[in-house]
Structures are given as C-alpha cells and as structure tokens.
Amino acid sequence: MSRRKVMSESLKYEIARELGVLEKVRNEGWGSVSSRDCGNMVAKAIEIANRNSAGQPV
C-alpha cells in the first residue's frame, strides 16, 4: 500500500509545537501521540489550508 504525503514534515512539527505535543514526538515518536491530539492536528491543518486558500496570512 502506498502512502501519499498530504502534509509537509515541517508543517506537522509546527502544528505539534503549537499544540504542545512536540516534545512527546521527539522523545517517543509519532506513534505515541494520542488520537485526540492527532485529530486536533488535522483540524489545525485544515484551518491553515482554509486560510491559505482564502488568501489570509497564516
């Protein structure tokens, strides 16, 4: 099964930092991030994408 990158690595790390889970990712990896936090990361990424498509600054 091939995986398609949807989000850049830098954006994932930026969102993780904003949500306060970056240290957990650095210490334990992405697999240690809770489902709730992953959902919050997706919601934040969608928010950023919507702002970008509307021409608003990030």
Buried (B, 14 or more C-beta within 10 A) or exposed (E): EEEEEEBEEEBBEBBBEEBEBBEBBEEEEEEEBEEEBBEBBEEBBEEBBEEEEEEEEE
